[in-house]
Each structure stands twice: as structure tokens, then as C-alpha cells.
Amino acid sequence: MDLKQKKVLVFGTGISGIGAAGLLEKTGSLPVLYDSNEKLEPSEIRKKLPADSQAEILIGELPEEKLSELSLVVLSPGVPTDLPLVNRMRQAGLPIWGEIELAYENSAGDILAITGTNGKTTTTSLLGEIMKHHQENTFVVGNIGTPYTEEVLKMNENSITVAEISSFQLETIDRFRPRVSAILNITPDHLNRHHTMEEYIRVKELITKNQTEADTCVLNYEDPVLRAFGQTLSCQVLFFSSMHKLEKGLWLEGEEIQYGDGTKTVPVIRTSELNILGRHNHENVMAAVGMALSYGIPLEEIQYVLKRFVAVEHRIEFVCEKNGVAYYNDSKGTNPDAAIKGIQAMNRPTVLIGGGYDKGSDFEEWIQAFDGKVRYLVLLGQTREKIAETARKCGFTDIILVDTFEEAVRVSAEKAQRGDAVLLSPACASWGMFPNYEVRGRMFKELVRAL
């Protein structure tokens, strides 16, 4: 689509919206940066843009006549696609893209894209390190922190882009086509946005929408939805498994990850040689290895990076030890399934800090996964009563309700005994108390180090 000198509405003024507006302006379009939140100050939004930006800024109600001036709408990931205003835009015949589609239309080179409910950031970071080791001209973008739109104009046909893609971003793709994709797992999350599990699954599977026989999708064999989905794809499929030996793919056999191409099997790495804990991380490693091998990266290069890769910040991240108690920051455990992985990775009695924003999750499986490891459950935030009620129904009663994050850390430190762990793994989003899980995790580390 030729957008030169065309007006494009960018809906949302956060990191993604600012990145999209910047790219549009650099490529000759006329961005209109819009936010429906009437409390926002246009002057504050203007400060986020380059000093020479000519972008128009609109706040509050969008005038109906403005729609007729537009050629395209770019939605930020946080904007639901079923808002009445977005539906009006569709009815007006406007194409609706997301930031990912806008970036893809302006990018060059190959893209390797990762989605899934949990494990995206670790897998993306690891694959990014493998690709950077193989080729300097590598970009790691998307939900991991750096907007895709900010990097595209640096790319050329030899570039490799590794992208973490959320369900919110996949809702608005059109021609986006990864050379290699991966869906790590699918468990209930963001149902307040997608409404049904079926819709959430459909959106996740969109990552393969435009892939052809020349492309590959890497899938988790242990996820029954993905195992069945793999049978329907026209692209190449590579499975990984933490529980089953596969004829072709990657699997965990005892303490060793193996790879088989259908004719021969080769050892990849022993889990004791990795610097990241837990079976879920072994799955993340297999996914990254599968993507790299599918792209043609030599195994020796992959092994070199695997032995040097360390845990991603906020994902079962060891903070320090105080008075014989080990503290772990798993602030990225923003849903029950991710938090299950956190508690499963603990190898000692644990005081667990949970609670936060309510995304409509069910917490029963998380409580049942405590498996005798959790000595106390310290709860705060919007979901604390809901989680406490679920815990009691499951027979777990060592619950402490607190009002502040500082109190949660202090009480946890008081209850923990030498040889225990204190784990922040909230099973909830941070919104309402913190801007994002990163701020929550860093605050936890500051409070722990100050004990």
C-alpha cells in the first residue's frame, strides 16, 4: 500500500503508537496520533515524538469527518479490536493494521517469530543470542521491549529479525509471514480481551497464516491443541517434547536434549550445562534450537550460545540470598500457567507472593501445583480475596493478606526460614499497582536487597 502523503491514524499513544507514528513520518506518511483518553495532555504526548515531528495529535472523541480523511488505521496492541470506534472504522472501509503489520510492510530480510502463552521472552532472547552469534545484522524486536517499527529502516535483505509476538499483535496481521514461527504453548490468558478460549487459540495460530511449504512452524508436542494444529499446516512442522521421544524433532531424554532429523539422532546439550532452571525452560531451549536448526544455523554455533545463556530478567531470576533464604523474581509470571512453572522450578520450601490485576483467570490449577512446596501464600492486589477463596477450597490455608508490596516482601522475609525460598510469582498482571511487570520485578529486587 502506497501511504506517501496519506493520512494514517495511529490509535494509542504508548510505546507502540509512538514507534508507529515515527516510522510513518520517516516513510512519507502523515500520522495522526490519537488516544480516546480525555485526561491525556497533547503537550505531554508531543514530548515523546522527535523534536521535528509534524504529527497531528487528537485526544478524546474522534470527529466523524476525520474518518473520511484517512487511508489506514494502525492499532496499538492495547486497543481491543472490537471497540465500537474500531467497528465504525471498519464500516467506513478503512484497512486496520497493527504495529507488527506496519513494520513488516517496511522491513527487509527474514523474520523468525515466536508466540505462546508463556516462555516467549526467554525463547526470543535465546534465539536472538544464537542469531547474533551467527550474524551481526540481527534485530530482536516486538513484545520483548524494542518496537519492531523502530528497527525496520536499519534492515536490509540479509537481516535476521527475531520477534516476540503477542496475541494482541497477531489480531491485526494481514500479510505478515515469518520464515520460521513457533507457538510454545496455549493456556488460558487474556480472556477479558479475547472472551473465549477458542478465539484466543485462533488468534495465536494466526502466526502461521501466510506461511508456505518453504517455511517452518515449531510446535510443542505436549500441548494437545498444538499437536492437532500441526496436522493441519501446509508449512513444514517441527515438534519438541519434554515427555515423549519423537521420530523427528527435539525431545528431552533423561538429562539430555536430543535432536532427530528422521534418519539420525544427535545430542544437543545436557540440562546440567544450561544456566536456566526448570522443565519449562528446557522446552524454551528446544523451541529456540528447533527454530535455529530450521533456519540452517550449525549445531556447534547453537551449543556455544546455549552454554553461555543466562536467565531473562523477571523470569525465575535469582536475586540474592539473605540469612540463608534465596529470593527469586518471577514477576513475568503474569498468569496462573506461568506461575505454575515458577513454583515447579523451586527445589526448596517456598514463601510465595501472589496477586495483582484480575484478567479473569482461574487460580485452582496454580494452587494445586503447590505440591507441598509452599509454606505461606502472601497475597495482595485486586485478586487477593479471589485467590484466597480458591486456595481455601483447595485445602490450602496458610494465607497472609497484605495491603502493600513493601508489606508483602517484609512479611515474606519474616516467615521464611533458613533453607527456604521467597518467590515473587504473582499469577496476575501488575496493572493497578505498577505500570508493568518489569517495574514490579525491579521494585521487588530493590526491597529484597534492602532487607
Salt bridges, closest charged atoms under 4 A:
GLU44 OE2 - LYS47 NZ 2.93
GLU56 OE1 - LYS7 NZ 3.65
GLU56 OE2 - LYS66 NZ 2.93
GLU64 OE1 - ARG88 NH2 2.82
GLU69 OE1 - LYS7 NZ 2.93
GLU69 OE1 - LYS66 NZ 3.11
ASP82 OD2 - HIS195 NE2 3.00
GLU105 OE1 - ARG175 NH2 2.72
GLU129 OE2 - LYS132 NZ 3.81
GLU151 OE1 - LYS154 NZ 2.79
GLU171 OE1 - ARG193 NH2 2.79
GLU171 OE2 - HIS194 ND1 3.64
ASP189 OD2 - HIS190 NE2 3.37
ASP189 OD1 - LYS359 NZ 2.87
GLU199 OE2 - ARG202 NH2 2.89
ASP215 OD2 - ARG177 NE 2.76
GLU222 OE2 - HIS244 ND1 2.89
ASP261 OD2 - LYS264 NZ 3.32
GLU273 OE2 - LYS307 NZ 3.61
GLU301 OE1 - HIS134 ND1 2.96
GLU313 OE2 - HIS314 NE2 3.43
GLU313 OE2 - ARG442 NE 3.37
GLU313 OE2 - LYS445 NZ 2.72
GLU317 OE2 - LYS445 NZ 2.94
ASP330 OD1 - ARG315 NH1 2.34
ASP337 OD2 - LYS341 NZ 2.91
ASP358 OD1 - LYS386 NZ 3.33
GLU389 OE2 - LYS393 NZ 3.57
ASP403 OD1 - ARG384 NH1 3.06
GLU414 OE2 - ARG410 NH1 3.30
ASP420 OD2 - ARG375 NH1 2.68
